[in-house]
Amino acid sequence: MDTEGESMLQLAAEAFRAKNFDLAADIYECQLAALGDPGGRQELMVKRADALAFGGKFAEAFHVYRQASEIERLGPAHLDALVDYLSGSIRRQDGGGGSPGAGSTGSGDEDFSCRICLSFLFEPVTLPCGHCFCKKCLERERRERERPVMCKQCRDSSRVADVQSYRVNVVLGSLLAKWFPTPHQAGRLRREGNGLYAERRMEEALEKYNQAILIAPTDHILFSNRSQIHSSLKNYGKALKDAEMACRLMPHWSKGHIRKAQALMSLGRTEEALRECLVCLSIEPDFKLAKTEAHKLLGDLLAPVTDQVPEHLSDSSNILSFRAHIKNSIITPSQDFSPSLLSSDSSLAFTPPVPARSEVSEVKGQEKPEVRTLDQCVFLKRKRRSTEEEKEEETEEGGEERSKDHKRSKSEPAEVTNPLSTDVLDPTDLECSLCMRLFYEPVTTPCGHTFCLRCLERCLDHNPKCPLCKEELSEYLVQRQYCKTVLMENLISKYLPTELLERQKIHQEEMTELSNLNKNVPIFVCTMAFPTVPCPLHIFEPCYRLMIRRCMETGTNCFGMCLGDDLKGFADYGCLLEIRDVKFFSDGRSVVDTIGRRRFKVVQHSERDGYNTADIEYLEDVKVEGVAERELKSLHDMVYDQALVWVNSLKAEQKERIEGHFGPMPGKDSVLQASPNGPSWCWWLLAVLPLEGRAQLPFLALTSLKDRLSGIRKVLLFMAHSRHR
């Protein structure tokens, strides 16, 4: 194609993106008139048809699609835009397709449902983000979607490793089995049925599902899975009934609609199957199976009538005549294919879930009309199945059994919306096995055990393994991104509000006590630290790991640093350090970046949970005025100059090492006595001078800047004298 033609095609593509579909269609039509290549011609025809369809001109669009299919059968790449548009039309008419979590779960409470299958949470697994899903649902997501598992609630996939490494949440799984025995039993039967189905023991699998549906007649998954079993047994009529029931119980569940589509395909009802695929895609646009089936079905419907009919279509003559009817309908100018034909009947706003009686045969003349199918919406109206066919399906083997199911389910109503009564709920079921108190900020490890956040962290300080099963948690430990188990926290706040308030009160009292920076201040017994001077620390002892974490939890981010003392445990003077950053390692160690803030005097020595604490009072320099202030200024300038001389006399490598650790030497303060600690350069110099801690300690205790400067001057003179000797 020449350059001018390429420019026009680019312009058409831009017009399409800008939603100027009429212009795009006109440009493609002009280009088609000048094009002779059949391959390229089909491509342009499909693009023109897409533009016409998106512009609402369905009659013209399908006429062009039909012409394009006569050149060569349309493939998925050709039909992508059409499928997206049709499913999008359904989604728009339904006001966005509904919430993925909408509908009843069969358990009677939305709190206890899995947001993937929208059913009762069976074998719950807690992801690192804190949200819970059925174990099998997560495994199926990983297998079917061919991508990393993403949390359906918070859309987080960054911290979700291989879901097979995550175990069932032990506490939550036991609680749900205790609180909801009926749906839990149905879940067990479903799991057994799935095992039998995997072994190709279809009849036995079907019996398990029949039993499960008797005790949980509003669980849409049971009907969906039984539909698949019926399909495997070639009972397509029964498969369709079960799929329809699944769709009624959970209208916004994509899996139910794809089951229905598969059953319709097996019965040769191609256009109805296509509509279900489109409904499925309107709910879940990236459902790969639904998209594949939609492409195939659209390809079948648009293919020339003389094409070979696929084997799975049971009534070949009917489909051939149907295709011919499509061709005539599309060619007829009066046929209206506007988007308005996707009427309210095609939306997902189905009737509310009904009891199990919906899946059994009903009294003739009172049956609820089926949802309008795609051929009624877009292509043409197809005659309903004959009365004889309906009679035949109603008298299928097993219909009598379904009537019995109906009677039994009617006498056994679903569980009430708030099933947790005081006689079922025991606060001890929600106690941490470490502190033996009600869970506070519960977190669940990958091995499935739940603890209070603070309790777990304290245990991991001593050993990077689960306190219960001893599984290695090094990777979990290094992340330090513990997210609370949302369902567990919601259960406690909703059903145990009084106990939670009491637990919160205890926690707040502890935090208030820990956040006091005068009483019981945590003390790190290690080295000398000075105001304004950085002090990086390597933390590896469990007691100090606890201490650092508590400092961060309380929000103070501060602790005291003192030299060790053989008699008292630690010196009577120290410096308050502020935590600026912490880097954690997989074995629990950490590197803490701190900086000195205030000097203090120890009033009383004490201890807490293995680390030292103290009651302290802060020190400030005594300010001077008049002549004393002028003398102080003169002494300050002289000592500062001496300090510069000493620093500049250091070897380049030595100076570079010092500045890399403590930063460059600070300049003079604009106001000499502005800081209660005095000039920052004094503390920087004391930190880098080659003095032992015992020689540095007296400087920290001084509250006279003049005495501190005089002491520094003596040290500098001694250093200069030693160097010249």
N, C-alpha and C positions, 0 to 999 in steps of 0.2 A: 504494500500500500504506500502511496506517495506521501510526502511530508504534509501536504494540505489535508489529506484524509486522516492522518494520525492526529493532527491538531484538532480536527473536528471531533474525533472520537474522545480525545482528552477533554474537550469542551463538554461533550455529552456526559462523560463520567462526572465532571464537576457539577453539572446541572442536576444530575441524579443525587449527588451528595447534598446539594443545596435544596433538595426536595422540589425542584422544578421539573417534575416528571413529564409534563407535556412537551417541554423543550427537548429533553433527553430523547423521548420517543420520536419526535420529528427529525432530530439529527440522525438517529440510527436508521430511520426510514429512508432518508436521503442517501446515506452511505450504502444501504442495501441495494438501492437502484443502480449504483455504479460498481457493484462488486460481483465478480463472476465465480470466485473460488468457493466450492460447496462447503468445505470445512470452515472457512472464515465466515461464510454466509450463515451457517447454523449458529455460530457464536453471536453474531450481530442480531439475529432474529430473537435469540433468547434474551439478550440485553434489552431489545425493544419491548419484548413481552413483559419483562420485569418492570420496565418503566410504565407501561400501560396498566399493569396490575396495581402497582403502588399508587398510580394516579386514579384508581377507582374504575378504570375502563375494562372490566372483566371480560365482556364479550369479545372485544378486540384482542385482549391479552391471550385468552385461551385459543382463539383462532390462530394466532401467531405461534404459540407453543405447539399446537397441533401440526402446523406446517413444518416447524423445526424438527419435530420428531419423525417426520416422513423422510428427512434427509438421513438421519441416523438416530437410534434410540437415545433419549435424553438421559444423561447420567446424573449422579449426585451433584457434581459441580454446576450443572445447568439449572438444577431445581432448588439449590440452596436458598436463593432470594425468595422464591415463591413460597417455600415451606416457612421461612422466617416471617413472611408477610401474613400468611394465613394464620399461623399460630399467634402472631402478634395481634391480629384482629380479634381473636377470641380473648386474648389477655386484656386488651383495651376495653372490650365490652363488659368484661367481668370486673373492671375497675382495678386491674393490676394482677389478676390471677389469684387473689386471696393470700392470706398469710400461710406460709408453709406449716405453721404449727396449729392452724385452725382446726377445730373439730374436737369431738369427744375422743378420749383414748380408750374407753371401755373400762378403765380403772376407776372412773368417777372423779378424778382430780387431775388437772393438767400438770400439777407439780410432779407427778410420778410417771410422766411419759417421756419417751425417747424422741428427740426432735428430728431423727432421721426416718424412722418408721411410723412415728406419730402414735405408737401403741404403748402398752404397759412396758415399763423399763425392766427388762429381763436380763439377768447377768450384767449389771451395770458396771461400766468401766469409766473411770474418771481421767480425763485428759489433763495435761499440765496447766491448761487455762482454767481448770476448775469445773468444767461442764461435764455432765455424765450422759453416756449413750449405751445402748445395748452392745455387748461385745461382738456379736455376729454382724450387727449393722456396720460397725467400724471396719470389720474385716471385709465385708462385702463392698463397702465404699472403696477401700484400697484396691480390691481386685477388679471391680467393674469400671471404675473411673480412670484407672491407669494414671494416677497422679497422687501426690502426697495428700493424706487425709486432712481435710479442713474442718474445723469446728463449725457446725451449722448455726451456732448461736452467736459467737463472737467473730467468726470468719478468720480465726487465727490458725495458721498452719506452720508458723516459724519454729515452734518448739515441739511439734508432734513427730516423734520418731516412728519407727515401725510399730504399728498398733499391736502386732502380735506379741510385743514385749510387755504390754500392759496387762495386768491381771484384774480380775473382777474385784470391785470394791467390797471387801469382806463385810464391813459393818453395814453398809447400805444394802447389800444383797440380802443379808440376814433379816434386816428390818422389813424390807419389802415382802419377803417370804412370810414373815410373821403377821404383818399388817394386812396383806392382800393375798390370802391363801388361794382364792379362786382364780384370779388372773395368773398367779404364779404357777398353779397346777396346769392351767391351759398352756402356759409357756413351756413347761416341761414336756407336755404331750406334743407340742409343736416341735420341740427339739428332737424328740424320739421319732416323730413322723419324718422329719428332715433326714435323720440318719437312715431310716428305712428307704426313703425315696432315693438317697444317694446309692443305696445297694440295689436299686431297681426292684424293690419289693413293694410294688405300687398298691396292691390291695391292702396290705398291712398298713402302709403309710396313710391310705385313705381312711382306714378305721380309726387311727390315732387322731386324725383331723376331725372326724365325725364326733368323737368323744370330746375333743377340745371345744368344738362349736356348741355342744350341748351345755357346757358349763360357762362359756364366754360368748354368748350369741351376738355381741356387739363389737367384737374384735375384727376389724377389717382385714388384718393380715391373715387370719385363719381362712377367711373366704378367698382371699387372693391366692394363697398357697394351695388351697384345695382345688381352685380353678386350674392351676398348673398340673396337679395330679390327674384331674379329669381329662385334661388335654393329652397327657401322656397315655391315658387309657383310651383315647379317641372318643371320649364322651363329650363332644364339643358343645352340645346343648347345655349340659350340666356345667361345663366350664364357663360358658357365657353367663349363666344365671348367677354363679358364684362371683364372677368378675363384676357383674352389675351390682350385686349386693355390696361388694367392697367399695365400689364407687359411691353408692348411696351413703354408706356409713362414713366415708372419708372422702368427700368430693375433691379436695385439693391435694390428694396424694397421687403422685404421678404413676407409681407402680400399679395401682389399681386400673388406671386407664390403659396402660400398655398390656396388662393381662386381658382386658376386654378387647383390645385391638387384635391380639393374637387369636383369641377365640373366634372373633368375627372373620378373620382371615381364613381360619380353618373351615368355617362354614361357607366360605365363598362370598361373603358380604363385604366386598372390597372397599367400596366407597365409605361405608360406615366405619370400617377398620381405619381408613385414612383419617376420618374425623377424630377418632379416639387418639390416634398418634399426634394429631395437631393439638388436641386438648392437653395431652401429656406434655408437649413441648411448650405450651402456653404457661404451664406450671413450672416446668424445669427445662429451660431453653437448651441446656448442654447435655440432655439425656441422649447418650450416643445411640442406644438401641432404638429409641423412638424416632430419632432423626433418620437412621438407616432404613427403618421400615417405611417411614413417610416418603423417602426418596423412591423406594422400590414401588410402593403402591401408586404414587403419582406417575412414575414411569410407565407402569402397567396401564393406567387409565388414559394416558396421553399417547401411548404407542399406537401405530396403525392397526386397524381392526384385523388385518390379515396376519399379524404377528402370532407366534406360538403362545398359547395361554399357559402360564405357570401351573405346575402340577398341583400346588396346594389349593388352587381355586376349584371348588368341587363342581360347580355348575358351569361348564365351558360355554354352552350355548347361550346361557343367560348373560354371561359376561361379554360375549361377542356382540350380542344384540345391545347390551348396555353401552358398549363403546360406540357402536353405530349411532345409538340414540344421543350420546354425548356430541358426536360430530354434527348431527343434524341440529341439535339444540344450540351449539356454538355458532354454527353458520347462520341460523335464523336471527336476523337483526333485532327482532322484537324481544328476544330473550334477555332478561335483565340479570347481569352478573355483578351488580354493584355491591360494595361492602355491606350495605344495609341488609343484604340477604343473610349475613351472619347475624341472625336475629337474636332476640333475648333467649330463645330456646337453646342457642348454641353456647350461651355463657356457662360458667361453672357454678352459677348460683342454683344448685340443685335443691331439691326438697331436703329438709333436715333428716338425719339418720332415723330410720324406722326400725322396729323390732325385727326379729329373725323371720317373722311371717312373710316378709317381702320376698324372700327367696323361694317360698313354696308357691305352688300354683294357686291363683286366686279365683274368686267367683267370676264367671264369664260376664262380660259386659261392664265390670267394675274395675278392670285392670287400669293401672295408671299408664298413660301414653308414654312411650319411650322418648328420650331426648332426641330432638331433631338431628339427623345425621348430616354429614358434610354434603352428600349429593342433594339433599333438600336445601342446603344453605347456599351452595355454590354451583353445583352442576345441574341437577334436575331432580324432580321428585320421583322416587322409586316406589313401586307398589309394595305394600306390606306383604309379608309372607301369607300364604293362603291359610284359610281357617283349618284346612286339613292338616297342614304342617304344624300349626299351633297345637291341635289336638294330639298329634303324634308325640310332640315333645312333652305335653302335659302328662301323658300316660307312660312316659319312659320308666324303665326299671329304677326303683329307688325313690319315685315320687311319693309313695306311701310313707316311706321312711322319713322323708323331709317333712311331711305333715305331722308326724309324731314329734319331730324335733321342734316344730313350730309350737305345738301344744305345750311341750315341756318348757320351752323358753318363755312362753307366755306366763306360766305359773311361777317362774323363777326370775323376778325382775333384776335388772342390773343394780350394782352397788350404788349406794347413795353418794351424793356429791362430796360430802365430807365424812369419809368412813372412819377417821381416826377418833375414837371416843376415849374417854379417860381410862376405861378399863383395859383398853388395848395398849395405850401409850404408857410406857414406863420410862421415866427419865434416866434410869440406870442403863437403858439400851443405848443411850447417847453419851456415855462417859468415856473419857480418854483413859486408855489403859496405863498411861504413865503417871498422870497426876490424880487419877480417880475422881475427877470432877467433870462437870458438864463440858462438852467440847466448846472451846473458845477459839474462834478463827480456825476451824478445822481444815487441815490439808491432807491430801491422800497421796501416798508414794506410788511410784510405778508398780510396786509389788502388791498394791491393793489395800494397804493398811492405813488407817486414819488416826491422826493425832492432833492435839492442839499445836498450833504453829510454834509457839515458844517451847513447848515440851520436846517437839521433834528436833528443833535447832540445838537445844541443850544436849540431847543424846548424840547428835552428829558431831558436836564439839569433841566428844571423847572417842567416837568410833564411826567412820563413814559407812555404817551398815544399818539396815532396818532394825529397830529395837526388838521386833517380834520374830521375824523370819530370818534375820541376819543376812538378807540379800545385799549385795554391794550397791551403794547409792552414791558413788563418787561423782558420776556425771550429773546426777540430780543435785548434788551438793555444790558443785562448781557454778551452776547456773544462778543459784540464790534468788530465783524468781518464783517463790512459793505462792501459788494462787489458792485462795480459799475454795473448798469444795462447795459450790453454789447451792446445790440441792440440799446438802446437809445443813448448811447455815439457814436456808429458807425454812426447812422443817423445824428447826429449833426456835426460830423467831416466831413462826406461825402457831406452833402447837405447844411450846413451852415458854411463853413470854415471861412468866414470873420467875422461873428458874434462870432464864437468860439475864434478866435484870440483876438478879443477885450475883450471878457470875461476872457480869460487867462491873458491878460495884467493887468486887474483890480485885479485879484487874486494874481498875482506875486508882484504887488506893495504893496498889503496888507501884504503879507508874508515877503517882504523885510523890511517893517516898523516894523513888529512884531519881526523879528529876530535880530534887533539891540540891543546889550546888553550894550549900553551906554545911548541910548535915549528911553524914554517911556518903561523902563524895568518893567514888571509886579511885583507887590509887594504883598506878602501874609502878612497881618497884623495879627500876632498871638503871637509868643513866641520868645525867644532868640535862635539863631543858631550860630554855630562856625565852622571855617574851619576844615576840615578833620573829623568832628564828625557827625555820622548818626543822621538823624532827621525824624523819621516816622510821617506821617500826616494823619489825617482822614478828607477827603474832603466830604462835604455834601451840602454846599451852592452853588446855581446855578452859581453865578458869578465866584467862584473859580474853579468850574468844567470846565467852559469855559476857564479860564486862564490856567489851567493845560493842557487841550487838545491843546490849541494854542501853548504852549511851546513845546509840542511833535510834532505837525504838522510842525513847522518851523525848527525842527531839532536841536534847541539849547538845549532843555531839561532842561532849566534853568529859575529860577525866584528868586527874592529877598525876604528875610524874615526880617521883622522889628517888633519891639515892637509897640504897640499902644500908641498914644499920644493924650491927651484930646484936645489940642489946634491945633496941626498940622495934626492930623489924624494918623500919624505914626512917629517914631523916625528918627533922622537925620543920624543914622548909622545902618548898617545891614550886612547880609551875603548872598552871592549868593549861592543858593542850586541847585544841579544837580539831576534830576530825574533818579533813577536807575531801578525802577519797579513800576507798577501800577496794583492793583487788583480791578476789578469792581464788584459791586453787583447789583442784579436785580432791586433795587429801585433807582439806579443811583449813590449811594454813592460809594466811592472808598477809598482804603488805598494806600497812595503814599510813597514809600521808597526813601528818598533823603539823600544826604550827602553834608556837607558844602564845598565850594570851595574857594571863595575870599571875602574879606571884602570890603565894599564900604561906601562912604559918599554920602548922598542925596544932590543933587544940586538944584533940583526943584521938588516939589510935583505936581502930576496931577492924572487924572482918565480916565478910558476907559471901556465902556460897563459894568459899575457896579463894577469894581475892580480898585484898586489903581495902579498907575504907577509912575515912577520917572526917571528923568535924574540923572545919578550917575557918580562918579569917584572912581576908585579903590584905596585902601590903601595898602602900602607896608612898611615893617620895614626898618628903616634907618640903614645901615650897619656901623660898627665901626672897627677900625684897631688898631694895636700896643698895647699900655698899656691898653687902653679901652677895647679891645677885650679879653685880658687876664683876666681883672677884670670881664668882662661879663661871661667868661667861669667858673670862680671860683664861681660866684654868681649862675649861672645856676646849677652847680653840687650840691651846698648846698641846693638849693630850691628843686631840684629833689629828694634828699634824704629825705627831710622833707615830701614831697608829698607821697613817698613810705611808710613812717612811718604812716601817717594819713590813707592811703588806707588800710594798713594791720591791722590797729586798728579797722576797721569796723567789725560788726558782720557778720558771714558767710552768713546768709540769705540776709542781706543788700548788701553785696559785690556781691553775685550771681545775685541779681536783677539788680544791676548797670551794671555788665558785660553782662548780657543778653540783655540789652537795648542799651548800648553804645560800647560793646566790652571790652576787657581787656585794661589796661592802656598801652599806647605805650612806647617803650623804648626811650633812648636818640638818637638824630640824630647824624650821624657820622660827619657831618659838621654843626656846630651850626647855621650859618646864611645862609644856602643854600636855605631855603624857604622864600619867601617874607612875609609869615605869621608867621615865627618863628617856634619853635619846636611844634609838634602836641600834645605832652603830656600836654602842658600848656592849650590848648583848651579843651582837654578831661577832665582835672581836673576842669576847670571853669564850664564845663557843669554838673559835678556831685556834685560839692560843694553846700551845702544848702544855696544858695544866691538867693535873689530876682532878677528879671530881671533888675530892676533899678540899682542894685549894680553890675551886670555883664556888663551892657552896656558900661561903661567907658573903660573897658579892650579892647573891640572891636575897640574903637576909637584910642587907643594908637598905635603910630608907632615906639616907643622905646621898644625894647625887655628888656632892663635893667629896665625900669619903670614897665613893665608888670610883670617881675619876682619879683621885690620889692613888688608890690601890692599883688601878690599871697602869698609871704612870710608872709606879715602882716596878711592875712586872715588865713593862717595855724597856725601862732602863736596864734591868737585869738581863733581859734578852740581848740588848745591844752590847752590853759589857761582855757577855759570854761569847758573842760572835767575834768580838775584836781580840779576845785573848788567844 
